Amino acid sequence: MTPSQSSRIAPSLSVAGGIGDKIRGAMAVGKTRWGMLALVFFATTLNYIDRAALGVMQPILAKEMNWTAMDYANINFWFQVGYAVGFVLQGRLIDRVGVKRVFFCAVLLWSLATGAHGLATSAVGFMVCRFILGLTEAANYPACVKTTRLWFPAGERAVATGIFNAGTNVGAMFTPMLLPLILHAWGWQAAFLCMAALGGVWLLFWGLKYFNPEDHPSVKASELAYIQQQAEPEQTRVPFSRILRMRGTWAFALAYSMTAPVFWFYLYWLPPFLNQQYNLGINVTQMGIPLIIIYLTADFGSVGGGILSSFLIGRGMNPIKARLLSMFLFACCIIGVIMAAGAANLWLAVFAISLGIGAHQAWTANIWSLVMDYTPKHMMSTVFGFGGMCAAIGGMFMTQIVGHILTATNNNYTVLFTLIPAMYFIALTWMYFMAPRKIPHVED
């Protein structure tokens, strides 16, 4: 990048002025990257509508098909099996074939798998559908992270990551708002078909609008220079075996596998927990409002977590240090979730869970940005896909552990909520000692 280019992008990175000035400066450079971010935000929203629906409809489906707690755990287990396999395969495919084509095919297939749920008539049928759904939905986060890595410089990555990851909470929030209406009008089979149709709408926009930065027909030269301002060492394509020998790959994979299953716990078991503890019905006022509040808080956490580390970077802190400090602060906030299991009333439980899930999403925005900061862009999806596979395997064990604990304790959630905070501090310690402090030059 030339000095003249540096001077043009400097105002958007200036530490002077308020948040509004920074936003205006970033938008003045160009808006194309925010359009690309909107596409992956809506994909993530769709992704989580498809996932969260099962948890919301669990009481109806369990009654309809005589599911036990272990049946429900096994259905989620097979989703995680597919998710684990899909993560590593599709992460590698995205780096090799390109994010546009791979993500298009993945969303097409997961929309078909979602619609197929409406044809299932047993727990085994749902296990098959969830396996296929997990296999194809696994492309979402490697694709979103790759898109963010390609389209955003280090100072904006955590904010961009927080925004697209907020789609998880928007999806989980809208699901209990919309599903009761569809269930009342047309039944649970129609709910799955409606979700599949939403995927078709997204595919149209992705196919027409997404391009990589160098290929986009309308991106401005100043915005392209801003995106590519960080100098990176020259890299050549390396085999998967070499990527597995990188310290940064394992730094992310093990830390992420300790904490990602916590969100799966919230997604799968939070509606049944609230239903059991406080006798809530499946409607907007009883089940919907608490879940909306919880996931709305998660949205604020997701975006706010990115803002914090971006603010620290803007004040001159090294990006890696800014992410780690932010993660420590959010881990401290997660301790409050311990109050949830023994809460005397619904709203105290909602407060404790909101605090925990908001801090979790803030943590996630930073750990994803951290791995982007030290990973070469041409292997970003592969590294993230491998870490996601490890996290999905952790989620597989989590669903089984949760099922056994709840069966053994007659659905007592105290042990589960108590263990959650410890996982973040263990993961943070591992990440602190293992994460590289700069982008390495990788040779075969």
DRENDO-1510 file (C-alpha; in Angstrom, 1 decimal, always signed):
<recs>
REC; n; res; u; v; w
REC; 1; MET; +0.0; +0.0; +0.0 .
REC; 2; THR; +1.3; +3.4; -0.9 .
REC; 3; PRO; +1.6; +6.4; +1.5 .
REC; 4; SER; -1.2; +8.2; -0.4 .
REC; 5; GLN; -3.5; +5.2; +0.2 .
REC; 6; SER; -2.5; +5.2; +3.9 .
REC; 7; SER; -3.5; +8.8; +4.2 .
REC; 8; ARG; -6.9; +8.1; +2.7 .
REC; 9; ILE; -7.8; +5.4; +5.1 .
REC; 10; ALA; -6.3; +6.9; +8.2 .
REC; 11; PRO; -9.4; +8.9; +9.2 .
REC; 12; SER; -11.5; +5.8; +9.6 .
REC; 13; LEU; -8.9; +4.4; +12.0 .
REC; 14; SER; -8.3; +7.5; +14.0 .
REC; 15; VAL; -8.7; +7.3; +17.8 .
REC; 16; ALA; -10.0; +10.9; +17.9 .
REC; 17; GLY; -13.8; +11.5; +17.9 .
REC; 18; GLY; -16.7; +9.5; +19.2 .
REC; 19; ILE; -18.3; +6.3; +18.0 .
REC; 20; GLY; -20.4; +8.2; +15.5 .
REC; 21; ASP; -17.3; +9.8; +13.9 .
REC; 22; LYS; -15.7; +6.4; +13.6 .
REC; 23; ILE; -18.8; +4.9; +12.0 .
REC; 24; ARG; -19.0; +7.8; +9.5 .
REC; 25; GLY; -15.3; +7.5; +8.7 .
REC; 26; ALA; -15.6; +3.7; +8.1 .
REC; 27; MET; -18.6; +4.2; +5.8 .
REC; 28; ALA; -16.9; +7.0; +3.9 .
REC; 29; VAL; -14.2; +4.6; +2.8 .
REC; 30; GLY; -16.9; +2.5; +1.1 .
REC; 31; LYS; -20.0; +0.5; +1.8 .
REC; 32; THR; -19.6; -2.6; -0.3 .
REC; 33; ARG; -18.1; -4.7; +2.5 .
REC; 34; TRP; -21.1; -4.0; +4.7 .
REC; 35; GLY; -23.3; -5.4; +2.0 .
REC; 36; MET; -21.3; -8.6; +2.0 .
REC; 37; LEU; -21.6; -8.7; +5.8 .
REC; 38; ALA; -25.4; -8.3; +5.5 .
REC; 39; LEU; -25.5; -11.4; +3.3 .
REC; 40; VAL; -23.7; -13.6; +5.9 .
REC; 41; PHE; -25.7; -12.0; +8.7 .
REC; 42; PHE; -28.9; -13.2; +7.1 .
REC; 43; ALA; -27.4; -16.6; +6.4 .
REC; 44; THR; -26.6; -17.0; +10.1 .
REC; 45; THR; -30.1; -15.9; +11.0 .
REC; 46; LEU; -31.6; -18.5; +8.7 .
REC; 47; ASN; -29.1; -21.1; +10.0 .
REC; 48; TYR; -30.3; -20.6; +13.6 .
REC; 49; ILE; -34.0; -20.4; +12.8 .
REC; 50; ASP; -33.6; -23.9; +11.4 .
REC; 51; ARG; -31.7; -25.1; +14.4 .
REC; 52; ALA; -33.7; -23.4; +17.2 .
REC; 53; ALA; -37.0; -24.7; +15.9 .
REC; 54; LEU; -36.5; -28.2; +17.2 .
REC; 55; GLY; -35.9; -26.9; +20.8 .
REC; 56; VAL; -39.1; -24.8; +20.7 .
REC; 57; MET; -41.2; -27.6; +19.2 .
REC; 58; GLN; -39.7; -30.3; +21.5 .
REC; 59; PRO; -42.7; -30.6; +23.8 .
REC; 60; ILE; -45.1; -31.0; +20.9 .
REC; 61; LEU; -42.9; -33.4; +19.0 .
REC; 62; ALA; -42.1; -35.4; +22.1 .
REC; 63; LYS; -45.8; -35.9; +22.8 .
REC; 64; GLU; -46.5; -36.7; +19.2 .
REC; 65; MET; -43.8; -39.3; +18.9 .
REC; 66; ASN; -43.3; -40.4; +22.5 .
REC; 67; TRP; -39.8; -39.2; +22.8 .
REC; 68; THR; -37.8; -39.7; +26.0 .
REC; 69; ALA; -35.1; -37.3; +27.2 .
REC; 70; MET; -32.5; -39.7; +25.7 .
REC; 71; ASP; -34.3; -39.7; +22.3 .
REC; 72; TYR; -34.1; -35.9; +22.2 .
REC; 73; ALA; -30.4; -36.1; +23.3 .
REC; 74; ASN; -29.7; -38.7; +20.5 .
REC; 75; ILE; -31.4; -36.5; +17.9 .
REC; 76; ASN; -29.2; -33.6; +18.8 .
REC; 77; PHE; -26.2; -36.0; +19.0 .
REC; 78; TRP; -26.6; -37.0; +15.3 .
REC; 79; PHE; -26.9; -33.4; +14.3 .
REC; 80; GLN; -23.5; -32.8; +16.0 .
REC; 81; VAL; -22.0; -35.9; +14.2 .
REC; 82; GLY; -23.0; -34.4; +10.8 .
REC; 83; TYR; -21.8; -31.0; +12.0 .
REC; 84; ALA; -18.4; -32.2; +13.0 .
REC; 85; VAL; -17.8; -34.0; +9.7 .
REC; 86; GLY; -19.2; -31.1; +7.7 .
REC; 87; PHE; -17.1; -28.5; +9.4 .
REC; 88; VAL; -13.7; -29.9; +8.4 .
REC; 89; LEU; -14.8; -31.0; +4.9 .
REC; 90; GLN; -16.5; -27.7; +4.0 .
REC; 91; GLY; -13.9; -25.5; +5.6 .
REC; 92; ARG; -11.3; -27.2; +3.4 .
REC; 93; LEU; -13.6; -26.9; +0.3 .
REC; 94; ILE; -14.2; -23.2; +0.8 .
REC; 95; ASP; -10.4; -22.5; +0.8 .
REC; 96; ARG; -10.0; -24.7; -2.3 .
REC; 97; VAL; -13.1; -24.0; -4.4 .
REC; 98; GLY; -14.2; -20.6; -3.1 .
REC; 99; VAL; -16.7; -19.3; -0.6 .
REC; 100; LYS; -19.4; -18.3; -3.1 .
REC; 101; ARG; -19.9; -21.7; -4.8 .
REC; 102; VAL; -19.5; -23.8; -1.7 .
REC; 103; PHE; -21.8; -21.7; +0.5 .
REC; 104; PHE; -24.5; -21.6; -2.2 .
REC; 105; CYS; -24.6; -25.4; -2.5 .
REC; 106; ALA; -24.5; -25.8; +1.3 .
REC; 107; VAL; -27.5; -23.5; +1.9 .
REC; 108; LEU; -29.4; -25.2; -0.9 .
REC; 109; LEU; -28.9; -28.7; +0.7 .
REC; 110; TRP; -29.6; -27.6; +4.2 .
REC; 111; SER; -32.9; -26.0; +3.1 .
REC; 112; LEU; -33.9; -29.3; +1.5 .
REC; 113; ALA; -32.9; -31.1; +4.7 .
REC; 114; THR; -35.0; -28.7; +6.8 .
REC; 115; GLY; -38.1; -29.3; +4.7 .
REC; 116; ALA; -37.5; -33.1; +5.0 .
REC; 117; HIS; -38.1; -32.8; +8.7 .
REC; 118; GLY; -41.8; -32.4; +8.0 .
REC; 119; LEU; -41.9; -35.9; +6.5 .
REC; 120; ALA; -40.3; -37.6; +9.5 .
REC; 121; THR; -42.6; -39.8; +11.7 .
REC; 122; SER; -40.2; -41.1; +14.4 .
REC; 123; ALA; -37.2; -40.3; +16.5 .
REC; 124; VAL; -35.0; -42.3; +14.0 .
REC; 125; GLY; -36.4; -40.2; +11.1 .
REC; 126; PHE; -35.5; -37.0; +12.9 .
REC; 127; MET; -32.0; -38.4; +13.6 .
REC; 128; VAL; -31.4; -38.9; +9.9 .
REC; 129; CYS; -32.7; -35.4; +9.0 .
REC; 130; ARG; -30.7; -33.8; +11.7 .
REC; 131; PHE; -27.5; -35.6; +10.6 .
REC; 132; ILE; -28.0; -34.2; +7.0 .
REC; 133; LEU; -28.8; -30.8; +8.4 .
REC; 134; GLY; -25.7; -30.7; +10.5 .
REC; 135; LEU; -23.5; -31.9; +7.6 .
REC; 136; THR; -24.7; -29.0; +5.4 .
REC; 137; GLU; -25.2; -26.3; +8.0 .
REC; 138; ALA; -21.6; -26.7; +9.0 .
REC; 139; ALA; -20.6; -24.5; +6.1 .
REC; 140; ASN; -22.1; -21.4; +7.6 .
REC; 141; TYR; -19.4; -20.3; +10.0 .
REC; 142; PRO; -16.3; -21.2; +7.9 .
REC; 143; ALA; -18.0; -19.2; +5.1 .
REC; 144; CYS; -18.9; -16.3; +7.3 .
REC; 145; VAL; -15.4; -16.1; +8.9 .
REC; 146; LYS; -13.8; -16.4; +5.5 .
REC; 147; THR; -16.0; -13.6; +4.2 .
REC; 148; THR; -15.1; -11.4; +7.1 .
REC; 149; ARG; -11.4; -12.2; +6.8 .
REC; 150; LEU; -11.5; -11.3; +3.1 .
REC; 151; TRP; -13.6; -8.1; +3.4 .
REC; 152; PHE; -12.5; -6.5; +6.7 .
REC; 153; PRO; -9.2; -5.2; +8.1 .
REC; 154; ALA; -8.1; -6.1; +11.7 .
REC; 155; GLY; -9.6; -3.0; +13.3 .
REC; 156; GLU; -13.1; -3.9; +12.1 .
REC; 157; ARG; -13.1; -7.7; +12.2 .
REC; 158; ALA; -14.4; -8.1; +15.7 .
REC; 159; VAL; -17.3; -5.7; +15.1 .
REC; 160; ALA; -18.1; -7.4; +11.8 .
REC; 161; THR; -17.8; -10.8; +13.5 .
REC; 162; GLY; -20.1; -9.6; +16.3 .
REC; 163; ILE; -22.6; -8.4; +13.7 .
REC; 164; PHE; -22.9; -11.5; +11.6 .
REC; 165; ASN; -22.8; -13.7; +14.7 .
REC; 166; ALA; -25.7; -11.7; +16.1 .
REC; 167; GLY; -27.7; -13.5; +13.5 .
REC; 168; THR; -27.6; -16.6; +15.7 .
REC; 169; ASN; -29.5; -14.6; +18.4 .
REC; 170; VAL; -31.9; -13.0; +15.9 .
REC; 171; GLY; -32.7; -16.4; +14.5 .
REC; 172; ALA; -33.1; -17.9; +18.0 .
REC; 173; MET; -35.2; -14.9; +19.0 .
REC; 174; PHE; -37.6; -14.8; +16.0 .
REC; 175; THR; -38.2; -18.6; +16.2 .
REC; 176; PRO; -40.3; -18.5; +19.3 .
REC; 177; MET; -42.2; -15.5; +17.9 .
REC; 178; LEU; -43.1; -17.0; +14.6 .
REC; 179; LEU; -43.4; -20.7; +15.2 .
REC; 180; PRO; -46.4; -20.6; +17.5 .
REC; 181; LEU; -48.3; -18.8; +14.8 .
REC; 182; ILE; -47.4; -21.4; +12.2 .
REC; 183; LEU; -48.0; -24.2; +14.5 .
REC; 184; HIS; -51.5; -22.9; +15.4 .
REC; 185; ALA; -52.4; -22.3; +11.8 .
REC; 186; TRP; -50.9; -25.3; +9.9 .
REC; 187; GLY; -49.1; -27.7; +12.3 .
REC; 188; TRP; -45.5; -28.6; +12.9 .
REC; 189; GLN; -44.9; -30.1; +9.4 .
REC; 190; ALA; -45.7; -26.8; +7.8 .
REC; 191; ALA; -43.2; -25.0; +10.1 .
REC; 192; PHE; -40.3; -27.0; +8.6 .
REC; 193; LEU; -41.5; -26.3; +5.0 .
REC; 194; CYS; -41.8; -22.6; +5.7 .
REC; 195; MET; -38.2; -22.5; +7.0 .
REC; 196; ALA; -37.0; -24.3; +3.9 .
REC; 197; ALA; -38.6; -21.7; +1.7 .
REC; 198; LEU; -36.7; -18.9; +3.5 .
REC; 199; GLY; -33.5; -20.6; +2.3 .
REC; 200; GLY; -34.6; -20.3; -1.3 .
REC; 201; VAL; -35.0; -16.5; -0.9 .
REC; 202; TRP; -31.5; -16.1; +0.5 .
REC; 203; LEU; -29.9; -18.2; -2.3 .
REC; 204; LEU; -31.2; -15.8; -4.8 .
REC; 205; PHE; -29.5; -12.8; -3.2 .
REC; 206; TRP; -26.2; -14.7; -2.5 .
REC; 207; GLY; -26.0; -15.9; -6.1 .
REC; 208; LEU; -26.5; -12.4; -7.5 .
REC; 209; LYS; -24.7; -10.2; -5.0 .
REC; 210; TYR; -21.7; -11.9; -3.5 .
REC; 211; PHE; -18.1; -11.5; -4.9 .
REC; 212; ASN; -14.6; -11.6; -3.4 .
REC; 213; PRO; -13.1; -8.1; -3.0 .
REC; 214; GLU; -10.8; -8.3; -6.0 .
REC; 215; ASP; -13.7; -9.5; -8.2 .
REC; 216; HIS; -16.5; -7.3; -7.0 .
REC; 217; PRO; -17.8; -5.1; -9.9 .
REC; 218; SER; -18.6; -2.0; -7.9 .
REC; 219; VAL; -16.1; -1.9; -5.0 .
REC; 220; LYS; -14.1; +1.4; -4.9 .
REC; 221; ALA; -10.3; +1.4; -5.1 .
REC; 222; SER; -10.1; +3.2; -1.8 .
REC; 223; GLU; -12.2; +0.6; +0.0 .
REC; 224; LEU; -10.2; -2.2; -1.6 .
REC; 225; ALA; -7.0; -0.5; -0.3 .
REC; 226; TYR; -8.5; -0.1; +3.1 .
REC; 227; ILE; -9.5; -3.8; +3.3 .
REC; 228; GLN; -6.1; -5.0; +2.2 .
REC; 229; GLN; -4.0; -2.5; +4.3 .
REC; 230; GLN; -2.4; -5.2; +6.5 .
REC; 231; ALA; +0.8; -6.5; +4.9 .
REC; 232; GLU; +1.0; -10.3; +5.0 .
REC; 233; PRO; +3.9; -12.6; +4.1 .
REC; 234; GLU; +3.7; -14.3; +0.8 .
REC; 235; GLN; +2.1; -17.7; +1.1 .
REC; 236; THR; +1.8; -20.8; -1.0 .
REC; 237; ARG; -0.9; -23.5; -0.9 .
REC; 238; VAL; +0.0; -26.0; +1.8 .
REC; 239; PRO; -1.4; -29.5; +2.5 .
REC; 240; PHE; -3.9; -30.1; +5.3 .
REC; 241; SER; -1.3; -32.1; +7.2 .
REC; 242; ARG; +0.9; -29.1; +7.4 .
REC; 243; ILE; -2.0; -26.9; +8.7 .
REC; 244; LEU; -2.6; -29.5; +11.4 .
REC; 245; ARG; +1.0; -29.0; +12.6 .
REC; 246; MET; +0.5; -25.3; +13.1 .
REC; 247; ARG; +0.4; -24.1; +16.7 .
REC; 248; GLY; -2.4; -21.6; +16.0 .
REC; 249; THR; -4.6; -24.4; +14.6 .
REC; 250; TRP; -4.6; -26.2; +18.0 .
REC; 251; ALA; -4.7; -23.0; +20.0 .
REC; 252; PHE; -8.1; -22.2; +18.4 .
REC; 253; ALA; -9.4; -25.7; +18.1 .
REC; 254; LEU; -9.1; -26.7; +21.7 .
REC; 255; ALA; -10.2; -23.4; +23.2 .
REC; 256; TYR; -13.2; -23.2; +20.9 .
REC; 257; SER; -14.2; -26.8; +21.6 .
REC; 258; MET; -14.4; -26.0; +25.4 .
REC; 259; THR; -16.8; -23.1; +25.0 .
REC; 260; ALA; -18.8; -23.5; +21.8 .
REC; 261; PRO; -20.9; -26.4; +23.3 .
REC; 262; VAL; -22.2; -24.0; +25.9 .
REC; 263; PHE; -24.3; -22.2; +23.2 .
REC; 264; TRP; -25.6; -25.6; +22.0 .
REC; 265; PHE; -26.7; -26.3; +25.6 .
REC; 266; TYR; -28.7; -23.0; +25.6 .
REC; 267; LEU; -30.1; -23.7; +22.2 .
REC; 268; TYR; -31.3; -27.2; +22.8 .
REC; 269; TRP; -32.1; -27.3; +26.5 .
REC; 270; LEU; -33.1; -23.7; +27.5 .
REC; 271; PRO; -36.7; -24.0; +26.2 .
REC; 272; PRO; -37.2; -27.4; +28.0 .
REC; 273; PHE; -35.6; -25.9; +31.2 .
REC; 274; LEU; -37.9; -22.9; +31.3 .
REC; 275; ASN; -40.9; -25.1; +30.4 .
REC; 276; GLN; -40.1; -27.5; +33.3 .
REC; 277; GLN; -39.1; -25.0; +35.9 .
REC; 278; TYR; -41.8; -22.4; +35.4 .
REC; 279; ASN; -44.6; -24.3; +33.6 .
REC; 280; LEU; -44.4; -22.2; +30.4 .
REC; 281; GLY; -46.6; -22.9; +27.4 .
REC; 282; ILE; -45.4; -22.8; +23.8 .
REC; 283; ASN; -46.8; -19.4; +22.9 .
REC; 284; VAL; -45.4; -15.9; +22.4 .
REC; 285; THR; -46.4; -14.5; +25.8 .
REC; 286; GLN; -45.1; -17.4; +28.0 .
REC; 287; MET; -42.2; -19.0; +26.3 .
REC; 288; GLY; -41.6; -16.4; +23.6 .
REC; 289; ILE; -41.0; -13.3; +25.7 .
REC; 290; PRO; -38.3; -14.8; +28.0 .
REC; 291; LEU; -36.4; -16.2; +25.0 .
REC; 292; ILE; -36.7; -13.0; +23.1 .
REC; 293; ILE; -35.2; -11.1; +26.0 .
REC; 294; ILE; -32.4; -13.6; +26.4 .
REC; 295; TYR; -31.4; -13.6; +22.8 .
REC; 296; LEU; -31.8; -9.9; +22.4 .
REC; 297; THR; -29.2; -9.5; +25.2 .
REC; 298; ALA; -27.1; -12.0; +23.3 .
REC; 299; ASP; -27.2; -9.7; +20.3 .
REC; 300; PHE; -26.0; -6.7; +22.4 .
REC; 301; GLY; -23.2; -8.9; +23.7 .
REC; 302; SER; -22.2; -10.1; +20.3 .
REC; 303; VAL; -21.8; -6.6; +18.8 .
REC; 304; GLY; -20.6; -5.0; +22.1 .
REC; 305; GLY; -17.9; -7.6; +22.5 .
REC; 306; GLY; -16.6; -6.7; +19.1 .
REC; 307; ILE; -16.7; -3.0; +19.8 .
REC; 308; LEU; -14.7; -3.4; +23.0 .
REC; 309; SER; -11.7; -5.0; +21.4 .
REC; 310; SER; -11.9; -2.7; +18.3 .
REC; 311; PHE; -11.8; +0.3; +20.7 .
REC; 312; LEU; -8.7; -1.1; +22.4 .
REC; 313; ILE; -7.1; -1.6; +19.0 .
REC; 314; GLY; -8.0; +1.9; +18.1 .
REC; 315; ARG; -6.2; +3.1; +21.2 .
REC; 316; GLY; -3.0; +1.4; +20.1 .
REC; 317; MET; -3.2; -2.0; +21.7 .
REC; 318; ASN; -2.0; -5.0; +19.8 .
REC; 319; PRO; -5.0; -6.9; +18.3 .
REC; 320; ILE; -4.1; -10.2; +19.9 .
REC; 321; LYS; -3.7; -8.6; +23.4 .
REC; 322; ALA; -7.0; -6.6; +22.9 .
REC; 323; ARG; -8.9; -9.9; +22.1 .
REC; 324; LEU; -7.4; -11.7; +25.1 .
REC; 325; LEU; -8.2; -8.9; +27.5 .
REC; 326; SER; -11.7; -8.7; +26.2 .
REC; 327; MET; -12.2; -12.4; +26.6 .
REC; 328; PHE; -11.0; -12.3; +30.2 .
REC; 329; LEU; -13.6; -9.6; +31.1 .
REC; 330; PHE; -16.4; -11.5; +29.4 .
REC; 331; ALA; -15.4; -14.8; +31.1 .
REC; 332; CYS; -15.8; -12.9; +34.5 .
REC; 333; CYS; -19.3; -11.9; +33.4 .
REC; 334; ILE; -20.3; -15.5; +32.7 .
REC; 335; ILE; -19.9; -16.5; +36.3 .
REC; 336; GLY; -23.4; -15.0; +37.0 .
REC; 337; VAL; -25.1; -17.8; +35.1 .
REC; 338; ILE; -24.6; -20.1; +38.1 .
REC; 339; MET; -27.7; -18.3; +39.7 .
REC; 340; ALA; -30.0; -19.6; +36.9 .
REC; 341; ALA; -30.7; -23.1; +38.2 .
REC; 342; GLY; -31.7; -22.1; +41.7 .
REC; 343; ALA; -33.6; -18.9; +40.7 .
REC; 344; ALA; -36.7; -18.3; +42.7 .
REC; 345; ASN; -38.7; -16.9; +39.8 .
REC; 346; LEU; -38.6; -16.8; +36.1 .
REC; 347; TRP; -37.2; -13.3; +35.6 .
REC; 348; LEU; -34.3; -13.9; +37.9 .
REC; 349; ALA; -33.4; -16.9; +35.8 .
REC; 350; VAL; -33.9; -14.9; +32.6 .
REC; 351; PHE; -31.5; -12.2; +34.0 .
REC; 352; ALA; -28.8; -14.7; +34.9 .
REC; 353; ILE; -29.0; -16.6; +31.6 .
REC; 354; SER; -29.1; -13.3; +29.6 .
REC; 355; LEU; -25.9; -12.2; +31.3 .
REC; 356; GLY; -24.2; -15.6; +30.6 .
REC; 357; ILE; -25.3; -15.9; +26.9 .
REC; 358; GLY; -24.6; -12.2; +26.2 .
REC; 359; ALA; -21.0; -12.6; +27.6 .
REC; 360; HIS; -20.7; -15.9; +25.6 .
REC; 361; GLN; -21.5; -14.2; +22.3 .
REC; 362; ALA; -19.0; -11.3; +23.2 .
REC; 363; TRP; -16.4; -14.0; +23.9 .
REC; 364; THR; -17.2; -15.7; +20.6 .
REC; 365; ALA; -16.8; -12.5; +18.6 .
REC; 366; ASN; -13.3; -12.1; +20.0 .
REC; 367; ILE; -12.0; -15.7; +19.8 .
REC; 368; TRP; -13.1; -15.8; +16.1 .
REC; 369; SER; -11.4; -12.4; +15.5 .
REC; 370; LEU; -8.3; -13.7; +17.3 .
REC; 371; VAL; -7.9; -16.7; +15.0 .
REC; 372; MET; -8.4; -14.3; +12.0 .
REC; 373; ASP; -5.7; -12.1; +13.3 .
REC; 374; TYR; -3.0; -14.8; +13.2 .
REC; 375; THR; -4.2; -17.0; +10.4 .
REC; 376; PRO; -3.2; -16.5; +6.7 .
REC; 377; LYS; -6.3; -15.7; +4.7 .
REC; 378; HIS; -5.8; -18.5; +2.1 .
REC; 379; MET; -6.1; -21.1; +4.9 .
REC; 380; MET; -8.7; -19.3; +7.1 .
REC; 381; SER; -11.6; -21.6; +6.4 .
REC; 382; THR; -9.5; -24.8; +6.8 .
REC; 383; VAL; -8.2; -23.7; +10.3 .
REC; 384; PHE; -11.7; -22.6; +11.4 .
REC; 385; GLY; -13.3; -25.7; +9.9 .
REC; 386; PHE; -11.0; -27.9; +11.9 .
REC; 387; GLY; -11.6; -26.0; +15.1 .
REC; 388; GLY; -15.4; -26.1; +14.4 .
REC; 389; MET; -15.1; -29.9; +13.9 .
REC; 390; CYS; -13.4; -30.2; +17.3 .
REC; 391; ALA; -16.2; -28.0; +18.8 .
REC; 392; ALA; -18.9; -30.1; +17.2 .
REC; 393; ILE; -17.3; -33.2; +18.7 .
REC; 394; GLY; -17.4; -31.5; +22.0 .
REC; 395; GLY; -21.0; -30.7; +21.4 .
REC; 396; MET; -21.7; -34.4; +20.7 .
REC; 397; PHE; -20.3; -35.4; +24.1 .
REC; 398; MET; -22.2; -32.4; +25.7 .
REC; 399; THR; -25.6; -33.6; +24.5 .
REC; 400; GLN; -24.9; -37.1; +25.8 .
REC; 401; ILE; -23.6; -35.8; +29.1 .
REC; 402; VAL; -26.5; -33.4; +29.5 .
REC; 403; GLY; -29.0; -36.2; +28.8 .
REC; 404; HIS; -27.3; -38.6; +31.3 .
REC; 405; ILE; -27.1; -35.9; +34.0 .
REC; 406; LEU; -30.7; -34.9; +33.6 .
REC; 407; THR; -31.8; -38.5; +33.6 .
REC; 408; ALA; -29.8; -39.3; +36.7 .
REC; 409; THR; -30.8; -36.2; +38.7 .
REC; 410; ASN; -34.5; -36.2; +37.6 .
REC; 411; ASN; -34.0; -33.1; +35.4 .
REC; 412; ASN; -31.9; -31.0; +37.9 .
REC; 413; TYR; -29.9; -28.4; +36.0 .
REC; 414; THR; -27.8; -27.2; +38.9 .
REC; 415; VAL; -24.6; -29.1; +38.0 .
REC; 416; LEU; -24.8; -28.0; +34.4 .
REC; 417; PHE; -25.1; -24.3; +35.1 .
REC; 418; THR; -22.3; -24.5; +37.7 .
REC; 419; LEU; -19.8; -26.1; +35.3 .
REC; 420; ILE; -20.3; -23.5; +32.5 .
REC; 421; PRO; -18.0; -20.6; +33.8 .
REC; 422; ALA; -15.0; -22.9; +34.4 .
REC; 423; MET; -14.8; -23.8; +30.8 .
REC; 424; TYR; -14.1; -20.2; +29.7 .
REC; 425; PHE; -11.2; -19.7; +32.1 .
REC; 426; ILE; -9.6; -23.0; +31.1 .
REC; 427; ALA; -10.0; -22.1; +27.4 .
REC; 428; LEU; -8.6; -18.6; +28.0 .
REC; 429; THR; -5.5; -19.9; +29.7 .
REC; 430; TRP; -4.8; -22.3; +26.9 .
REC; 431; MET; -5.3; -19.5; +24.3 .
REC; 432; TYR; -3.1; -17.1; +26.2 .
REC; 433; PHE; -0.1; -19.4; +26.1 .
REC; 434; MET; -0.7; -21.0; +22.6 .
REC; 435; ALA; -2.0; -18.3; +20.3 .
REC; 436; PRO; +0.6; -16.9; +17.9 .
REC; 437; ARG; +1.2; -13.1; +18.1 .
REC; 438; LYS; +1.5; -12.6; +14.3 .
REC; 439; ILE; +0.7; -14.1; +11.0 .
REC; 440; PRO; +3.2; -16.9; +10.3 .
REC; 441; HIS; +4.9; -17.7; +7.0 .
REC; 442; VAL; +3.9; -21.3; +6.4 .
REC; 443; GLU; +6.0; -23.6; +4.2 .
REC; 444; ASP; +5.4; -27.2; +3.3 .
</recs>
